[in-house]
């Protein structure tokens, strides 16, 4: 799959809940491979960004499957870990705000509140149950992707905070977004 296969707002499909995967099959494996291909193709078109993760709904498949990058710091490491039916079993730590972007929300970033630590239960791509703790950026990414499986997009957490939206300049630096001009006027996020 290619970056063009990634759906973006205002697509109503991004607001739908994904269905649980009852049996991991070869079709599930193909879905994971398609997700990785689309995520990497998107990343290859962006000089200043990485594709940290992707949910199946973002390629218009309503299955509870997400992929998370194995290394967020090295763009040369192009491996992803699949999580099937991921769920947060416990929130821990503190709630803090940090920047998030999304492959399905074009050129808009925001300061989103998330828990700093979580405990997750999921199936791996072989259908085995896995349980683990995540903290920091990994915890943020997993919360973002699980939101996608529930029809929630990161901007929903900050839609009432007009000063929480940003865009990237040509050097890859975040700069405040003119909310009235880009969001309210064009209805680009909530239509």
PyMOL commands that set and color helices and strands:
alter all, ss='L'
color gray80, all
select helices_A, chain A and resi 3-5+12-15+26-44+56-59+136-149+154-157+162-164+179-184
alter helices_A, ss='H'
color red, helices_A
select strands_A, chain A and resi 53-55+65-69+80-102+105-123+129-135+165-168+174-176
alter strands_A, ss='S'
color yellow, strands_A
deselect
rebuild
show_as cartoon
